[in-house]
Amino acid sequence: MEATVAERGQITLPKAVRDALGLTKGTQLKVELDGGRIILRKNVDDAISRARGRFKLPPGMTTDDVMRELRGRAPGDPVDA
């Protein structure tokens, strides 16, 4: 795959790369130089990562309980009596 540097230094990543990494508009990438190579890394310090651990579960609830409320019963879940 190839990308061309535009007049203002911008490049367009091939769609296959964007799709494989889940890159969407506004996704931040870390840029590193390694000799003559440019390394782009997806920045995992995104909104979801920043929110991790900031929300408390209601007393007596597990994450499985919350997921069941959001998504419904999963195949193989025990049926409540």
Summary of the structure (lengths in Angstrom):
residues: 81
radius of gyration: 20.6
end to end distance: 56.1
largest distance: 66.1
contacts: 112
relative contact order: 0.09
helix: 26%
strand: 15%
